[in-house]
Amino acid sequence: MGFSKVCKLCNKKKDAERYQKKKDKILTQKKRYYRRQKERQNEKGGLLEGDEK
């Protein structure tokens, strides 16, 4: 990746704290993203469940 001013363990701890504080918001964003992606795939004629290439 590259150089970081913070060690991996410190970064991991910071990310875990951030996730716990904003868990609801993060999960809401993830759900919205996957819902939109599914809609876009359906609009493009993407594979539906059970369909084969």
KOLDO-569420 format. One record per residue: x, y, z of N, C-alpha, C in turn; residue number from 1; residue in one letter. Coordinates in pm, 1 decimal. Layout:
<atoms>
<n_X = X	n_Y = Y	n_Z = Z	ca_X = X	ca_Y = Y	ca_Z = Z	c_X = X	c_Y = Y	c_Z = Z	nr = NUM	rest = A>
...
</atoms>
This chain:
<atoms>
<n_X = 81.5	n_Y = -119.1	n_Z = 0.0	ca_X = 0.0	ca_Y = 0.0	ca_Z = 0.0	c_X = 85.9	c_Y = 125.5	c_Z = 0.0	nr = 1	rest = M>
<n_X = 164.5	n_Y = 138.6	n_Z = 100.1	ca_X = 243.9	ca_Y = 259.7	ca_Z = 111.9	c_X = 280.4	c_Y = 283.7	c_Z = 256.2	nr = 2	rest = G>
<n_X = 331.6	n_Y = 400.2	n_Z = 280.5	ca_X = 374.7	ca_Y = 433.2	ca_Z = 415.6	c_X = 262.3	c_Y = 500.2	c_Z = 492.9	nr = 3	rest = F>
<n_X = 257.5	n_Y = 471.9	n_Z = 621.3	ca_X = 156.4	ca_Y = 530.3	ca_Z = 707.8	c_X = 223.6	c_Y = 583.1	c_Z = 833.2	nr = 4	rest = S>
<n_X = 168.3	n_Y = 687.1	n_Z = 888.8	ca_X = 223.3	ca_Y = 745.2	ca_Z = 1010.8	c_X = 180.7	c_Y = 666.3	c_Z = 1133.9	nr = 5	rest = K>
<n_X = 87.1	n_Y = 574.4	n_Z = 1115.6	ca_X = 31.4	ca_Y = 499.0	ca_Z = 1227.6	c_X = 54.0	c_Y = 349.8	c_Z = 1202.2	nr = 6	rest = V>
<n_X = 85.3	n_Y = 274.9	n_Z = 1308.2	ca_X = 107.1	ca_Y = 130.5	ca_Z = 1292.5	c_X = -26.0	c_Y = 58.9	c_Z = 1264.3	nr = 7	rest = C>
<n_X = -15.8	n_Y = -64.1	n_Z = 1216.9	ca_X = -135.2	ca_Y = -141.4	ca_Z = 1181.4	c_X = -228.2	c_Y = -162.1	c_Z = 1301.0	nr = 8	rest = K>
<n_X = -170.2	n_Y = -192.7	n_Z = 1416.6	ca_X = -253.6	ca_Y = -217.4	ca_Z = 1534.7	c_X = -329.0	c_Y = -91.5	c_Z = 1577.0	nr = 9	rest = L>
<n_X = -261.2	n_Y = 23.2	n_Z = 1572.0	ca_X = -327.9	ca_Y = 149.2	ca_Z = 1608.0	c_X = -439.0	c_Y = 180.8	c_Z = 1508.4	nr = 10	rest = C>
<n_X = -412.0	n_Y = 158.0	n_Z = 1381.1	ca_X = -511.6	ca_Y = 181.3	ca_Z = 1276.5	c_X = -632.5	c_Y = 90.5	c_Z = 1296.9	nr = 11	rest = N>
<n_X = -606.2	n_Y = -35.8	n_Z = 1329.1	ca_X = -714.1	ca_Y = -132.2	ca_Z = 1351.4	c_X = -801.1	c_Y = -89.2	c_Z = 1469.2	nr = 12	rest = K>
<n_X = -737.0	n_Y = -45.7	n_Z = 1576.4	ca_X = -810.2	ca_Y = -1.4	ca_Z = 1695.1	c_X = -895.3	c_Y = 121.6	c_Z = 1662.9	nr = 13	rest = K>
<n_X = -837.7	n_Y = 215.7	n_Z = 1590.9	ca_X = -908.9	ca_Y = 338.3	ca_Z = 1553.6	c_X = -1029.7	c_Y = 305.9	c_Z = 1465.1	nr = 14	rest = K>
<n_X = -1009.8	n_Y = 216.6	n_Z = 1367.8	ca_X = -1119.5	ca_Y = 177.8	ca_Z = 1278.4	c_X = -1231.9	c_Y = 107.5	c_Z = 1354.5	nr = 15	rest = D>
<n_X = -1194.9	n_Y = 22.8	n_Z = 1451.0	ca_X = -1295.2	ca_Y = -48.4	ca_Z = 1530.4	c_X = -1377.3	c_Y = 49.6	c_Z = 1614.2	nr = 16	rest = A>
<n_X = -1310.8	n_Y = 148.3	n_Z = 1672.2	ca_X = -1381.6	ca_Y = 249.3	ca_Z = 1751.3	c_X = -1476.2	c_Y = 330.0	c_Z = 1663.3	nr = 17	rest = E>
<n_X = -1428.7	n_Y = 368.8	n_Z = 1545.7	ca_X = -1510.5	ca_Y = 445.1	ca_Z = 1451.3	c_X = -1633.5	c_Y = 364.3	c_Z = 1410.0	nr = 18	rest = R>
<n_X = -1612.8	n_Y = 236.1	n_Z = 1381.6	ca_X = -1723.2	ca_Y = 150.3	ca_Z = 1340.1	c_X = -1828.4	c_Y = 139.4	c_Z = 1450.0	nr = 19	rest = Y>
<n_X = -1784.5	n_Y = 121.6	n_Z = 1573.7	ca_X = -1879.0	ca_Y = 109.5	ca_Z = 1684.7	c_X = -1958.8	c_Y = 237.9	c_Z = 1704.9	nr = 20	rest = Q>
<n_X = -1894.1	n_Y = 352.4	n_Z = 1687.0	ca_X = -1962.8	ca_Y = 480.4	ca_Z = 1704.9	c_X = -2065.0	c_Y = 505.4	c_Z = 1594.4	nr = 21	rest = K>
<n_X = -2033.0	n_Y = 463.0	n_Z = 1471.8	ca_X = -2117.0	ca_Y = 494.1	ca_Z = 1355.9	c_X = -2176.3	c_Y = 369.2	c_Z = 1291.7	nr = 22	rest = K>
<n_X = -2192.8	n_Y = 264.4	n_Z = 1369.4	ca_X = -2236.6	ca_Y = 135.7	ca_Z = 1316.7	c_X = -2367.5	c_Y = 144.7	c_Z = 1238.6	nr = 23	rest = K>
<n_X = -2467.2	n_Y = 210.7	n_Z = 1295.3	ca_X = -2597.6	ca_Y = 220.9	ca_Z = 1228.1	c_X = -2586.1	c_Y = 292.5	c_Z = 1094.3	nr = 24	rest = D>
<n_X = -2513.2	n_Y = 402.1	n_Z = 1091.5	ca_X = -2497.2	ca_Y = 479.5	ca_Z = 968.5	c_X = -2423.1	c_Y = 398.4	c_Z = 862.0	nr = 25	rest = K>
<n_X = -2317.8	n_Y = 328.6	n_Z = 902.8	ca_X = -2239.5	ca_Y = 248.3	ca_Z = 809.2	c_X = -2324.9	c_Y = 136.4	c_Z = 750.3	nr = 26	rest = I>
<n_X = -2400.5	n_Y = 66.5	n_Z = 835.1	ca_X = -2484.4	ca_Y = -43.1	ca_Z = 786.8	c_X = -2594.5	c_Y = 7.0	c_Z = 694.1	nr = 27	rest = L>
<n_X = -2650.0	n_Y = 124.2	n_Z = 724.7	ca_X = -2752.0	ca_Y = 183.7	ca_Z = 638.1	c_X = -2694.1	c_Y = 215.3	c_Z = 500.9	nr = 28	rest = T>
<n_X = -2573.5	n_Y = 270.9	n_Z = 498.3	ca_X = -2508.1	ca_Y = 303.1	ca_Z = 371.9	c_X = -2480.3	c_Y = 177.0	c_Z = 290.8	nr = 29	rest = Q>
<n_X = -2435.2	n_Y = 70.8	n_Z = 358.2	ca_X = -2406.8	ca_Y = -54.5	ca_Z = 288.7	c_X = -2533.3	c_Y = -112.8	c_Z = 227.3	nr = 30	rest = K>
<n_X = -2643.1	n_Y = -111.6	n_Z = 303.8	ca_X = -2769.7	ca_Y = -163.9	ca_Z = 252.7	c_X = -2815.7	c_Y = -84.8	c_Z = 131.5	nr = 31	rest = K>
<n_X = -2805.0	n_Y = 48.7	n_Z = 139.0	ca_X = -2845.5	ca_Y = 134.9	ca_Z = 28.4	c_X = -2760.4	c_Y = 106.2	c_Z = -95.5	nr = 32	rest = R>
<n_X = -2630.1	n_Y = 90.7	n_Z = -76.4	ca_X = -2539.6	ca_Y = 64.0	ca_Z = -188.1	c_X = -2577.7	c_Y = -67.0	c_Z = -257.6	nr = 33	rest = Y>
<n_X = -2593.7	n_Y = -174.7	n_Z = -180.2	ca_X = -2624.0	ca_Y = -303.5	ca_Z = -240.5	c_X = -2761.5	c_Y = -305.5	c_Z = -305.8	nr = 34	rest = Y>
<n_X = -2858.8	n_Y = -233.4	n_Z = -248.5	ca_X = -2991.1	ca_Y = -224.4	ca_Z = -309.0	c_X = -2982.2	c_Y = -153.5	c_Z = -444.0	nr = 35	rest = R>
<n_X = -2907.8	n_Y = -42.5	n_Z = -449.1	ca_X = -2893.2	ca_Y = 31.9	ca_Z = -574.7	c_X = -2819.2	c_Y = -50.6	c_Z = -679.1	nr = 36	rest = R>
<n_X = -2715.9	n_Y = -121.9	n_Z = -636.0	ca_X = -2641.4	ca_Y = -204.6	ca_Z = -730.8	c_X = -2731.0	c_Y = -313.3	c_Z = -789.1	nr = 37	rest = Q>
<n_X = -2814.2	n_Y = -372.9	n_Z = -707.7	ca_X = -2905.0	ca_Y = -476.7	ca_Z = -754.3	c_X = -3002.7	c_Y = -419.3	c_Z = -856.3	nr = 38	rest = K>
<n_X = -3055.0	n_Y = -298.5	n_Z = -828.3	ca_X = -3147.0	ca_Y = -233.5	ca_Z = -921.7	c_X = -3077.8	c_Y = -203.0	c_Z = -1053.8	nr = 39	rest = E>
<n_X = -2954.9	n_Y = -155.9	n_Z = -1048.0	ca_X = -2880.4	ca_Y = -123.9	ca_Z = -1170.7	c_X = -2855.7	c_Y = -248.5	c_Z = -1253.5	nr = 40	rest = R>
<n_X = -2821.4	n_Y = -358.5	n_Z = -1188.5	ca_X = -2799.0	ca_Y = -483.0	ca_Z = -1260.7	c_X = -2927.5	c_Y = -530.1	c_Z = -1327.8	nr = 41	rest = Q>
<n_X = -3039.6	n_Y = -515.1	n_Z = -1259.1	ca_X = -3167.4	ca_Y = -555.7	ca_Z = -1317.9	c_X = -3203.0	c_Y = -468.0	c_Z = -1436.8	nr = 42	rest = N>
<n_X = -3171.3	n_Y = -338.4	n_Z = -1429.3	ca_X = -3198.9	ca_Y = -247.4	ca_Z = -1540.3	c_X = -3114.6	c_Y = -281.7	c_Z = -1661.8	nr = 43	rest = E>
<n_X = -2991.2	n_Y = -324.3	n_Z = -1639.2	ca_X = -2900.0	ca_Y = -357.2	ca_Z = -1748.4	c_X = -2926.9	c_Y = -496.1	c_Z = -1804.9	nr = 44	rest = K>
<n_X = -3019.1	n_Y = -567.2	n_Z = -1744.5	ca_X = -3047.0	ca_Y = -702.3	ca_Z = -1791.4	c_X = -2948.6	c_Y = -801.7	c_Z = -1733.8	nr = 45	rest = G>
<n_X = -2898.4	n_Y = -770.8	n_Z = -1616.3	ca_X = -2805.1	ca_Y = -860.7	ca_Z = -1548.7	c_X = -2872.4	c_Y = -991.6	c_Z = -1514.7	nr = 46	rest = G>
<n_X = -2792.5	n_Y = -1085.1	n_Z = -1471.9	ca_X = -2845.7	ca_Y = -1216.6	ca_Z = -1437.8	c_X = -2937.3	c_Y = -1208.2	c_Z = -1317.4	nr = 47	rest = L>
<n_X = -3049.8	n_Y = -1272.9	n_Z = -1327.5	ca_X = -3141.2	ca_Y = -1283.6	ca_Z = -1215.0	c_X = -3117.4	c_Y = -1417.7	c_Z = -1147.8	nr = 48	rest = L>
<n_X = -3171.3	n_Y = -1434.9	n_Z = -1029.7	ca_X = -3153.2	ca_Y = -1561.2	ca_Z = -958.9	c_X = -3207.7	c_Y = -1676.0	c_Z = -1043.1	nr = 49	rest = E>
<n_X = -3128.3	n_Y = -1780.8	n_Z = -1055.1	ca_X = -3171.7	ca_Y = -1897.8	ca_Z = -1129.2	c_X = -3137.1	c_Y = -1893.9	c_Z = -1277.1	nr = 50	rest = G>
<n_X = -3102.6	n_Y = -1777.9	n_Z = -1331.0	ca_X = -3065.6	ca_Y = -1767.5	ca_Z = -1472.0	c_X = -2921.6	c_Y = -1812.7	c_Z = -1491.0	nr = 51	rest = D>
<n_X = -2893.5	n_Y = -1866.2	n_Z = -1608.0	ca_X = -2757.1	ca_Y = -1906.5	ca_Z = -1640.9	c_X = -2711.3	c_Y = -1830.8	c_Z = -1763.1	nr = 52	rest = E>
<n_X = -2580.3	n_Y = -1819.9	n_Z = -1776.4	ca_X = -2522.3	ca_Y = -1752.0	ca_Z = -1893.9	c_X = -2534.2	c_Y = -1835.0	c_Z = -2017.2	nr = 53	rest = K>
</atoms>
